[in-house]
Amino acid sequence: MIVAIYARKSKTTDQGKSLENQIDTCKEYIEKWTDITNEIDYKIYVDDGFSGANTDRPNFKQLLADAKQRKFNTLVCYRLDRVSRNVCDFTTIYNLLQNNNIDFISVKERFDTSTPLGRAMLNISTVFAQLERETITERITDNMIKLARTGRWLGGTTPTGFSSNCTADINNKKTFYLVPIEHEIQKVQLIFDKYLELKSLHGVETYLTTHNILTKNNVPFRADAISRILQNPVYACADINTYNYLNEKNCDIACNIDSFEGKFGLMVYNRTDQTGTIKKRNYTDWIVAVGAHPATVSGKIWVNVQNILSDSKKSNFYIKPSTNFGVLGGLITCGNCGSKMHLKRGKIKKDGTQAFVYICYTKDKSNRKLCNQKNLIGQQIDSQVIDYILNLTHHISPKSTFNINQVSQHLRINNFNIESQISAKENLLSNLINQLGSITQQSLVDRILNQMSILDNEILELNRQLDNLNYIIDINQIELSLSVLTNLNNIDILHQRLLLKSLIHSIVWNGETITIKLF
């Protein structure tokens, strides 16, 4: 008889049983309370530092793979939520176990699917657990709709063109509203006007760079930032055009149509998912209300812009193709203006290879007006840097201070520390959301929303830091070792690119020479 034991614990909390205790409790239960009399062989699967909501756990995935191959007869866990917190995910897992004649036992809840009663109790329990979570979600949504009707700003980083203003009533109850910043609003209006004229994100990007029009953080506008501004409904007038557009998208509109009278801008809640990498939610998740701030553009203009953006995405006009040339993209910095130097494709050469250069971003986008740094010939600089790294390998010994394992360990520690902070803050945010669903006292709601806003900003900043480490590679995936380094010219360009980015911190080009800085 082979019994699999699965244990999981998040490193962001010290609450609950340790992994060792979970495993010991499962073994004790099997030996005391089950009818298994044959000799037992245990297979132990442990995931340390993973949330139950995340099914992408390495040893959990291995467990499922082994289940498909029927490598064990029974799966045991200390508690049901060690396996999954979602009834849909668990149902899929449970069906997999059943299809492979594998029994499931949860010690804490005393579920044992080897018996009819155990199977029935397990099904009932998972349904009620999901019902409870959905009820909490509904209460939170009801609270959001109630707050949305006031048109207030619920916190977080204010959009370009606005600051937040706090007002307090006689009971010192604080409410925040958006207040326009005139010189920033003018930039936003210009972005909308130019996009309607050029119908190109990169065209608007070039125009703004050429005219030295900067963001509120005094950096050039990039295409992705311009896109976010154009898609943000906070700038749109709450009129019949925006009402019809958002209603057709099946948004949850918290105000009646009479409120869309063309006087104020829109407020949209639950528009983005800020757990992990920030991404836009489906329109059906949006909660739309009329704000208390003046509109920046008319509803007709905003809707027209959304339609143009949508058509552009369908044609994949702005999707960058993956390149099979240029191993130093993202590493080279212009020594003149400090901008990154990016790849620019040239003509196909007679030998069939792709000609390309590294060109300063500011030079490229300003048509040489703000920077006129010399371009770098791509094939030459790539070859020189690879030769430089290969020459280093001749001086590397096991005792060398330039040690690959040390580099990898340093990068992994940085990455892990940031991920741990994000996970801890997301857990805190989740707890606050759960509290929000059960609280009716307005002063407490305001306090929790303020805490959520602070956590949102902190998570956003940590995710930005994590994105800056997106070049970090898993050393186990490409076996970054001395043997790989010495065969750098013989591996494919993708692995060359990843390998160099894990070794090189930066390359600065001053127009005559390059300076390479290693980690």
C-alpha positions in Angstrom: 0.0 0.0 0.0 1.5 3.4 -1.1 0.1 6.4 0.7 0.9 9.9 -0.5 1.0 12.8 2.0 0.8 16.4 0.8 1.8 19.3 3.1 1.8 23.0 2.3 2.6 26.1 4.3 3.0 29.7 3.4 6.2 31.4 4.5 4.4 34.7 5.0 2.7 33.5 8.2 3.7 31.5 11.3 0.2 30.5 12.1 -1.0 26.9 11.7 0.8 23.6 11.8 4.4 23.3 10.6 5.1 21.0 7.6 6.7 18.4 9.9 3.6 18.4 12.2 1.3 18.1 9.2 3.2 15.0 7.9 3.3 13.4 11.4 -0.4 14.0 12.0 -1.3 12.4 8.7 0.8 9.3 9.4 -0.7 9.0 12.9 -4.2 9.2 11.5 -3.5 6.5 8.9 -2.1 4.2 11.5 -4.8 4.7 14.1 -8.1 5.5 12.3 -8.0 3.7 8.9 -8.5 0.0 8.0 -5.2 -0.1 6.1 -3.5 -3.2 7.4 -0.9 -3.8 4.7 2.6 -2.5 5.0 2.6 1.2 4.2 5.1 3.0 2.0 4.8 6.8 2.2 5.5 9.3 -0.6 5.9 12.8 0.8 5.1 15.9 -1.3 5.9 19.3 0.3 5.3 22.9 -1.0 6.8 25.5 1.3 5.8 29.2 0.7 2.9 28.7 -1.7 -0.7 30.0 -1.3 -3.6 27.5 -1.5 -5.1 29.7 -4.2 -2.1 29.0 -6.4 -2.3 25.6 -8.1 1.1 26.2 -9.8 3.0 24.6 -7.0 6.0 22.4 -8.1 5.5 19.4 -5.8 1.7 19.6 -6.1 2.1 19.4 -9.8 4.4 16.4 -9.4 1.8 14.8 -7.1 -0.9 15.2 -9.8 1.4 13.7 -12.4 2.1 10.8 -10.2 -1.6 10.4 -9.6 -2.3 10.1 -13.3 0.3 7.2 -13.4 -1.3 5.6 -10.2 1.9 5.7 -8.3 0.0 5.7 -4.9 -3.3 4.4 -3.6 -4.4 7.0 -1.2 -3.8 10.8 -0.8 -3.8 12.3 2.7 -3.5 15.9 3.8 -3.9 17.6 7.2 -6.6 19.9 6.1 -8.7 20.4 2.9 -7.3 23.9 2.2 -3.8 22.4 2.0 -4.8 21.1 -1.4 -7.0 23.9 -2.7 -9.0 26.8 -1.5 -11.2 26.8 -4.6 -14.1 24.4 -5.0 -13.7 24.3 -8.8 -10.0 23.5 -8.6 -10.6 20.9 -5.9 -13.4 19.3 -7.9 -11.0 18.8 -10.8 -8.4 17.3 -8.5 -11.0 15.0 -6.8 -12.2 13.8 -10.2 -8.6 13.0 -11.2 -8.2 11.0 -8.0 -11.5 9.1 -8.5 -10.7 8.3 -12.2 -7.5 6.7 -11.0 -9.1 4.8 -8.1 -7.2 6.9 -5.5 -8.9 7.5 -2.2 -8.6 10.9 -0.5 -8.4 11.6 3.3 -8.5 15.0 5.0 -7.5 14.6 8.7 -8.9 17.8 10.2 -12.3 17.4 8.6 -12.3 13.6 9.0 -13.1 13.2 5.3 -12.4 9.7 3.9 -13.6 9.1 0.4 -13.1 5.3 0.7 -16.5 5.4 2.4 -19.9 6.6 1.0 -20.5 9.0 3.9 -17.0 10.5 3.6 -17.6 11.2 -0.1 -21.0 12.9 0.6 -19.6 15.0 3.5 -16.7 16.1 1.3 -19.0 17.3 -1.5 -21.2 19.2 0.9 -18.3 20.8 2.7 -16.7 22.1 -0.5 -20.0 23.5 -1.7 -20.6 25.4 1.5 -17.0 26.8 1.6 -17.5 28.1 -1.9 -20.9 29.6 -1.0 -19.3 31.4 2.0 -16.6 32.9 -0.3 -19.2 34.0 -2.8 -21.3 35.6 -0.1 -18.3 37.6 1.1 -17.6 38.7 -2.5 -21.2 39.9 -2.9 -21.0 41.9 0.3 -17.8 43.6 -0.9 -19.4 44.3 -4.2 -22.4 45.8 -2.5 -20.2 48.0 -0.4 -18.3 49.1 -3.5 -21.5 50.0 -5.3 -22.7 52.0 -2.3 -19.4 53.9 -2.2 -19.4 54.3 -6.0 -22.6 56.3 -5.9 -20.9 59.0 -4.0 -18.3 59.6 -6.8 -15.5 59.6 -4.3 -11.9 58.6 -4.8 -11.1 55.4 -2.8 -7.4 55.8 -2.7 -4.3 54.7 -4.5 -2.0 56.5 -7.0 -4.0 59.3 -8.6 -4.2 59.3 -12.4 -2.1 61.8 -14.4 -3.8 65.2 -14.3 -5.3 64.8 -10.8 -4.6 65.1 -7.1 -6.9 64.0 -4.3 -8.6 66.5 -2.0 -9.9 65.5 1.5 -13.0 66.9 3.0 -14.5 66.2 6.4 -18.0 66.5 7.8 -19.0 67.6 11.3 -18.3 64.0 12.6 -14.8 64.3 11.1 -15.7 61.7 8.5 -13.1 62.1 5.7 -14.0 61.8 2.0 -11.6 62.1 -0.9 -12.3 63.5 -4.3 -10.2 64.1 -7.5 -9.1 67.6 -8.2 -7.6 68.5 -11.7 -4.0 69.8 -12.0 -4.4 72.2 -14.9 -0.9 71.8 -16.6 -1.2 68.0 -16.4 -4.7 67.9 -17.7 -3.5 69.9 -20.7 -1.0 67.1 -21.5 -3.8 64.5 -21.3 -6.0 66.5 -23.6 -3.0 66.8 -26.0 -2.5 63.0 -25.9 -6.2 62.4 -26.9 -6.0 65.0 -29.7 -2.8 63.7 -31.1 -4.0 60.1 -31.0 -7.1 60.9 -32.9 -5.0 62.7 -35.4 -2.2 60.2 -35.8 -4.0 57.0 -34.8 -0.7 55.6 -33.6 0.6 55.1 -30.0 4.2 55.3 -31.3 3.3 58.4 -33.3 2.1 60.1 -30.2 5.1 58.9 -28.3 7.5 60.4 -30.9 5.6 63.7 -30.9 5.7 64.0 -27.1 9.4 63.1 -27.0 10.3 65.5 -29.8 8.5 68.4 -28.0 10.1 67.4 -24.6 6.7 66.8 -23.0 7.3 64.7 -19.9 5.2 62.7 -17.4 4.5 64.0 -13.9 7.7 62.1 -12.9 9.7 64.0 -15.5 10.5 61.1 -17.8 9.4 60.7 -21.4 6.0 59.2 -22.2 6.3 55.6 -23.4 3.7 54.0 -25.6 2.4 51.8 -22.8 1.8 54.8 -20.5 0.0 56.6 -23.3 -2.2 53.6 -23.9 -3.1 53.5 -20.2 -4.1 57.2 -20.2 -6.2 56.7 -23.4 -8.1 53.7 -21.9 -8.7 55.3 -18.5 -12.4 56.3 -18.2 -11.6 58.8 -15.4 -11.0 61.3 -18.2 -14.3 60.6 -20.0 -17.4 62.7 -19.6 -20.4 60.9 -18.1 -22.8 61.4 -20.9 -25.0 59.3 -23.1 -22.1 58.2 -25.3 -20.1 56.7 -22.4 -23.3 55.3 -20.8 -24.3 53.4 -24.0 -20.7 52.2 -24.6 -20.2 50.8 -21.1 -23.7 49.4 -20.9 -23.1 47.5 -24.1 -19.9 46.1 -22.5 -22.1 44.8 -19.6 -20.4 47.0 -16.9 -22.1 47.3 -13.5 -23.4 50.8 -13.7 -24.1 52.1 -10.2 -26.0 55.2 -11.3 -29.1 55.6 -13.4 -29.0 57.0 -16.9 -30.3 60.4 -15.7 -27.0 61.0 -13.8 -25.0 60.8 -17.1 -25.9 64.4 -17.9 -22.5 65.6 -19.3 -21.3 67.6 -16.3 -18.7 65.3 -14.6 -16.1 62.7 -15.4 -16.5 58.9 -14.7 -15.3 56.9 -11.7 -14.7 53.2 -12.4 -13.9 50.8 -9.5 -12.6 47.2 -9.8 -11.1 48.0 -13.2 -7.7 46.4 -12.6 -6.4 43.4 -10.9 -3.4 44.4 -8.8 -2.4 41.1 -7.4 0.9 40.3 -9.0 1.4 42.0 -12.3 -1.3 44.7 -12.8 -3.7 43.9 -15.5 -7.1 45.1 -16.7 -10.1 43.2 -15.6 -13.0 42.3 -17.9 -15.6 45.0 -18.5 -18.2 42.8 -16.7 -16.2 43.3 -13.4 -16.2 47.1 -13.7 -18.3 49.2 -11.3 -19.1 52.5 -13.0 -20.3 55.7 -11.4 -20.5 59.4 -12.1 -17.6 61.2 -10.3 -17.4 64.7 -8.8 -14.5 65.9 -10.9 -14.8 67.7 -14.3 -14.4 65.7 -17.4 -11.2 66.0 -19.5 -12.6 64.9 -22.9 -16.1 64.3 -24.2 -17.7 60.9 -24.1 -17.8 60.9 -27.9 -14.0 61.4 -28.1 -13.3 58.8 -25.4 -15.5 56.2 -27.1 -14.0 56.9 -30.5 -10.5 56.4 -29.0 -11.5 53.1 -27.5 -12.7 51.9 -30.9 -9.5 52.9 -32.6 -7.4 51.1 -29.9 -9.6 48.0 -30.2 -9.1 47.9 -34.0 -5.4 48.3 -33.6 -5.2 45.4 -31.3 -7.1 43.2 -33.6 -4.6 43.8 -36.4 -1.7 43.2 -34.0 -0.2 46.4 -35.2 1.6 47.2 -32.0 2.7 43.7 -31.1 6.5 43.5 -31.2 7.7 40.4 -33.1 10.1 38.2 -31.2 13.6 38.8 -32.6 16.2 36.2 -33.5 19.0 38.7 -33.5 20.5 41.1 -31.0 21.6 39.5 -27.7 22.2 42.7 -25.8 18.7 44.3 -25.9 17.9 46.1 -22.7 21.5 46.1 -21.5 23.1 49.0 -23.4 22.7 52.6 -22.1 23.4 55.8 -24.0 26.3 57.6 -22.2 25.1 60.9 -23.6 21.5 61.1 -22.3 21.1 58.0 -20.1 18.4 56.5 -22.2 18.3 52.8 -23.1 19.5 51.8 -26.6 17.1 49.5 -28.3 17.2 47.3 -31.4 16.4 48.7 -34.8 16.1 46.4 -37.8 18.0 47.2 -41.0 18.1 45.5 -44.4 18.8 41.8 -45.1 22.4 41.4 -46.0 23.7 39.5 -49.0 24.5 36.5 -46.8 20.9 36.4 -45.7 21.5 37.6 -42.2 19.6 40.5 -40.6 21.4 43.8 -40.3 20.5 45.8 -37.2 21.8 48.5 -34.9 21.4 49.6 -31.3 20.0 53.1 -31.3 19.4 55.5 -28.4 15.7 55.6 -27.5 15.7 59.4 -27.1 17.5 59.9 -30.4 15.1 57.6 -32.2 11.9 59.2 -30.8 13.0 62.8 -31.0 14.4 62.5 -34.6 17.9 63.4 -33.3 16.7 66.7 -31.7 17.4 65.7 -28.1 20.3 63.3 -28.5 22.5 62.4 -31.5 24.6 59.6 -30.1 26.2 57.3 -32.6 24.5 54.0 -33.3 26.2 50.7 -32.5 26.5 48.2 -35.3 24.6 45.2 -33.8 26.6 42.3 -35.1 29.9 43.9 -34.1 29.0 44.8 -30.5 27.3 41.4 -29.9 30.4 39.6 -31.1 32.8 41.8 -29.0 30.8 41.3 -25.8 30.5 37.5 -26.3 34.3 37.4 -26.9 34.8 39.4 -23.7 32.7 36.9 -21.6 34.5 34.0 -23.3 37.9 35.5 -22.4 36.8 35.7 -18.8 36.2 32.0 -18.6 39.9 31.4 -19.2 40.6 33.0 -15.8 37.8 31.4 -13.8 38.7 28.7 -11.4 36.6 26.9 -8.7 38.2 29.3 -6.2 37.7 32.4 -8.3 35.9 35.4 -6.8 33.8 35.6 -10.0 31.8 32.5 -9.2 28.7 31.6 -11.2 26.9 30.0 -8.2 27.5 33.1 -6.1 26.0 35.3 -8.9 23.0 33.0 -9.2 22.5 32.9 -5.4 22.7 36.7 -5.1 20.1 37.2 -7.9 17.8 34.5 -6.4 17.9 36.1 -3.0 16.9 39.5 -4.3 14.1 38.0 -6.3 12.8 35.8 -3.4 12.9 38.7 -0.9 10.7 40.9 -3.2 8.3 38.0 -3.9 8.0 37.3 -0.1 7.2 41.0 0.6 4.5 41.0 -2.2 3.0 37.8 -0.9 2.8 39.1 2.7 1.2 42.4 1.7 -1.3 40.6 -0.6 -2.3 38.4 2.3 -2.8 41.5 4.5 -4.8 43.1 1.6 -6.9 39.9 1.3 -7.7 40.0 5.0 -8.8 43.6 4.8 -11.0 42.8 1.9 -12.7 40.0 3.9 -13.2 42.5 6.8 -14.7 45.0 4.4 -17.3 42.5 3.4 -18.7 42.2 7.0 -18.4 45.8 8.3 -21.3 48.3 8.0 -20.0 51.1 10.1 -18.8 53.8 7.7 -15.9 55.1 9.8 -14.4 51.6 9.9 -15.0 51.1 6.2 -13.1 54.4 5.6 -10.2 53.3 7.8 -9.9 49.9 6.0 -10.1 51.5 2.6 -7.2 53.8 3.6 -5.1 50.8 4.7 -6.0 49.1 1.4 -4.9 52.1 -0.5 -1.5 52.1 1.3 -1.0 48.4 0.6 -2.0 48.8 -3.0 0.7 51.4 -3.5 3.3 49.3 -1.7 2.5 46.2 -3.8 2.6 48.3 -7.0 6.1 49.5 -6.1 7.3 46.1 -5.2 5.9 44.7 -8.5 7.8 47.4 -10.3 11.0 46.3 -8.6 10.2 42.7 -9.5 9.7 43.7 -13.1 13.1 45.3 -13.1 14.5 41.8 -12.3 12.6 40.1 -15.1 15.9 39.3 -16.8 16.8 36.9 -13.9 16.8 33.4 -15.1 16.4 30.0 -13.4 19.8 28.5 -13.2 18.3 25.1 -13.2 16.6 25.6 -16.6 19.7 26.4 -18.7 22.4 25.0 -16.5 24.3 28.2 -16.2 27.7 26.7 -15.5 31.3 26.9 -16.7 30.6 24.4 -19.5 27.8 26.6 -20.8 30.0 29.7 -20.7 32.8 28.1 -22.6 30.3 27.1 -25.3 28.5 30.4 -25.5 28.7 30.6 -29.3 27.1 27.2 -29.7 23.9 27.8 -27.8 20.7 29.3 -29.3 20.2 33.1 -29.3 17.5 33.0 -26.6 19.7 31.2 -24.1 22.6 33.5 -25.1 20.4 36.5 -24.3 19.3 35.1 -21.0 22.8 34.1 -20.0 24.3 37.5 -20.8 21.6 39.3 -18.9 22.2 37.2 -15.8 26.0 38.1 -15.9 26.0 41.7 -17.2 24.6 44.5 -15.0 24.9 47.2 -17.7 26.8 48.4 -20.8 27.4 52.1 -21.4 28.2 53.4 -24.9 29.8 56.9 -24.9 30.1 57.1 -28.7 33.7 55.7 -28.9 34.0 52.9 -26.3 31.8 50.7 -24.2 32.0 50.1 -20.5 30.8 46.7 -19.2 29.7 46.3 -15.6 29.2 42.7 -14.3 27.1 41.7 -11.3 
